[in-house]
Amino acid sequence: MAKEGHKYIFVLGGVMSGVGKGVVTSSIGLLLQQKGYPVNLVKVDPYLNVDAGTMNPTEHGEVFVLRSGLETDQDMGNYERFLGRDLTNEDYMTSGMVYQSVIARERALEYGGKCVEAIPHVRDEIMGRFEAAAAYNGSRISVIEIGGTVGDFQNALFIEAARVMKMEHPDDVLFVMVSYLPTPGTLGEMKTKPTQTAVRDLNGYGVQPDFIIARSKEAIDEKRKEKLAVSCAVKKDRVISAPDISSIYEAPLNFERDELGDQLLEALKLPEKRKASLSAWGRFAKAVADKKAPAVEIAVVGKYFDTGDFVLSDAYLSVIEAIKFSAAKLGKRANITWINSKHFEKGKSTSELAKYQGILVPGGFGESGIEGKIKAIRYAREHKIPYLGLCYGMQLMVVEYARNVLGLKDATTAEIKKNAEHLVVDVMPEQKALLEGGKYGGTMRLGVYPAYLKKGTMARAAYKKELVEERHRHRYEINPEYVKRLESAGLVFSGTSPDGVLMEIAELPKSKHPFMLGTQFHPELQARPLDPHPLFTEFLKAAAVHRRK
């Protein structure tokens, strides 16, 4: 259990989703951490999935994999990036996890024959998980984001758990509502009524917000701060303006200027230890937002774009951020263009890729769009455009090389055609038995695995060390039966598992290509604002000097 007097800050949403609860939670965590307080951040997802691994990225966004291998919501990625450290399984929960645990206890007769109900048993399980996360992390303050918005049926039990914690420990629990203030175009006036309504909805749960983060297109003025203060019974100086910004990394800086961290500590009756040290963060945020920095044109050739008339860049969120971090470190600005690989399958020429300085193929699952990706990879290889392939992007890089250099015209992956003659990408023998039994989860390689890097390779030069640990999320591997043939044709497997069986990194020598490298793992998951990933940095370096046609 958490120590007596442990502090909790619950972040809730009002009016609409997608306006920045995750960024607010991350920013609060960064500010309090920089002020000297050990913090842990928790994401609550109200859906019944036990984890995020089975959800469609075009609907939910990317799956962020923790070091342990737990598949989580993309907000966990923001938490790690802002805090600059790894999070644990205890920092994530879903309704599915909670109900699964309660039902397992009921089946084991742990409730002593009682009628098991949402109140108190599910609610108490939630409270126990909040306390367990605090205890496991040894933190002083927990910042807990409850997904969804006030009024959703799905998150009501989580809000009820927070209400009871506030009732039992009134000095130790705060509520922060992130709510949107629209400015209708026909009126030209910022409206507070939706937020007033959201606060009343929250009051219906028996919860009163202590702070309101006023999200809006432009900064909220004093008049509307006063209106919200009076209407919502929140102190005026606790109505914090959060206008649209060019980069989410500016948010902690804005909040610090408004003394949000100090006000939170005061409300929690904690002494201010020191001013937040945000100088390095400020330099980074300035570099990311610098529109005058030399541009590097990057094409991301993906497949998760089937969302009507909109591009769901959230499906590749960590990739985008990793590119930004490395570009900022190099004093560059990455212009990212999204290209649907399916268009190359419908007759669109890959020659349009000539105008980009770098081509990146991210991860994914399934058959759709794959031949289009392979065409893009071939173009990058033959025209010597810097290329970075992630997970599936590495596997397809090997397939393309086997087809067009090694001469195995039907080379493919078992993910597309299980009975092909040349499966250069396949599942390992021990995985096949599990797949035949329908145990798909047991065949995934998830979380951190080590890799040894060969001397004299681009990978070794980038990392500057022999042994690395990277996060994985995949089922298929490079088929060991084809490794020697591929190497004899010029492909270099510069990173392998310690036993040499699994190929972790493939690359072409610099004598053949300025930068063509693929990773079986997902390096983007470990990229940090103040510590960019070396492979992304080397990719951006190569792209910056490539001359477009």
C-alpha positions, 0 to 999 in steps of 0.5 A: 500500500502507499505510504500515509500522506501520499499525494494524488492528482487526478486529471479529468477531461471535460467537453471533448476528448483529444484536447491534451489530458495526456500532455497536461499530465506529462507536463505536471509530472515533469514540473513536479519532478524538476522541483525535486519530488519523486512522481509516478504517472498513471494512465487509466483507459476505460475500455474492456481490452486487457491491454492495447495490443489488439486495438486497430491503430487507425481507430486508437492510435499507436500501441506503445510497448513498455520495457516489460513488453506490456502493450499500452496507450500512446499517452504512456509514450508521452509520459516516458518522453517528458519524464525521461525514464521508463515506466512500469506495468503498475503505471497502466490500467484498463477496465479489462485488467480491473475486471479480469482481476476481480473475476479471477478472485471471485472464481478463487473464492477470495470474496468469501461467498459475498455477492461481488459487485461494482461497488465496492469490489471493482471500485476497491480494486481500482483504489488498490491499483492506484496505491500499488503504483505509488508504492512500487515506484516509491513516489511522493506524488501520483499524477493519474489521468482518467481517460475519456471525458466526464459523463462517459459511462465507461470511466464512472467507476474510476472517478468514483474511486478517486472521489472516495480517496478524496473523501478519506484523505481530503488534503492528499487528493486534487482534481484537475479538469482539462476542458475546451473553450470553443470560439465559434467562427460565426460569433468570434467570442470564446464561450465558457458554457461548455466547461461550466456544464462539464464541471456541473456534470463532474459535480454530479459525481460528487467531485469538485475540480480544484484546477481548470486547465482552459484549453482554447485556440487563443489564451483565455482572458481575465474576464472569462477566468473570472466567469469560470471561477464564479460559475465553477467555484474554482479560484481564479488563479487556478484557472490556467490558460492553455492555448494552442501551441506550435509544439506540445513541448512548450506546455511545461514552460507555459505552465511554469510561467503560470506557476502551476507547479507551485500552486499544485504543491501549495494545494497539496500542502507540500513545501516548494523545494526548488524552482523547476530546472527547465533550461535544457528543456527550453532549449530543446522546445525552441529547437523543435519549434524553430521554423527557420532551421534548415528543412529535411524532407522525409517521406513516411511510407505507411499503411494506417491511413484509412480514416476517411479524409484525414491522416491519422498520424497518431498511428505512428506517434513515437516515430514522428517524435523520434524524428523531431528529437534527432532533427532538433539535435542536429539543428534541422527541421523535419518536414514529414510527408505521409504517403499511403503505400497502397497508392503504389499498388494502384499504379502511382509511380514511385518516382515521386519519392525522388523529391524526398531526402529520406524515406522511412517505412514504419512497423505494421501488421497484415498484408494490405499495402505491403507490395507498395512498401516493397516498391518504395524500398526498392526505389530508395535502394536503387536511387540511394535515398537514405532509408530507415526501416522499422520492424516490418520495414526491416523485414520488407527491406530483406524481402526486397533485397532477396527478390531483386538482388538475390534473384528469389522472385517469389521471396516473401514473408509468412505474414503474407503467404504461408506456403511460399517457396522462399519464406525469407521472413517466417515464424520460428519453429517453436512459434508454429506450434503455438500458432496452430493452437490459436495462441497468438499472444504467446508468439509475439516478441514483446519488450526489451531484448539484447542485441550484439553489434558487429564492428565496422558497421553503421549500427556499431558506429551509431550506438558506439557500443557493442551491446544494446537493449531495444524494445520489440513488438513482432511475431515474424523473424528473418529466416536463419536459412537465408542469412548466409545467402543474403550476406553473400549478396552484400546485405549485412546483418549488423545486429544479432541476438546473443546466440546469433540466431535472430537478426536484429539489424540489417544494413547495406555497407556505406560503399553501396548506399549512404544509409540503408538500415532496418531494425527488427525492434522499434528504436522510436520507443526509446527516443527521448527529447533530451536523448535522441535515438542514435539510429534516427540521428544518423538517418537524419544526418544522411538525409540532410546531405542527400540532394533531391531531384 
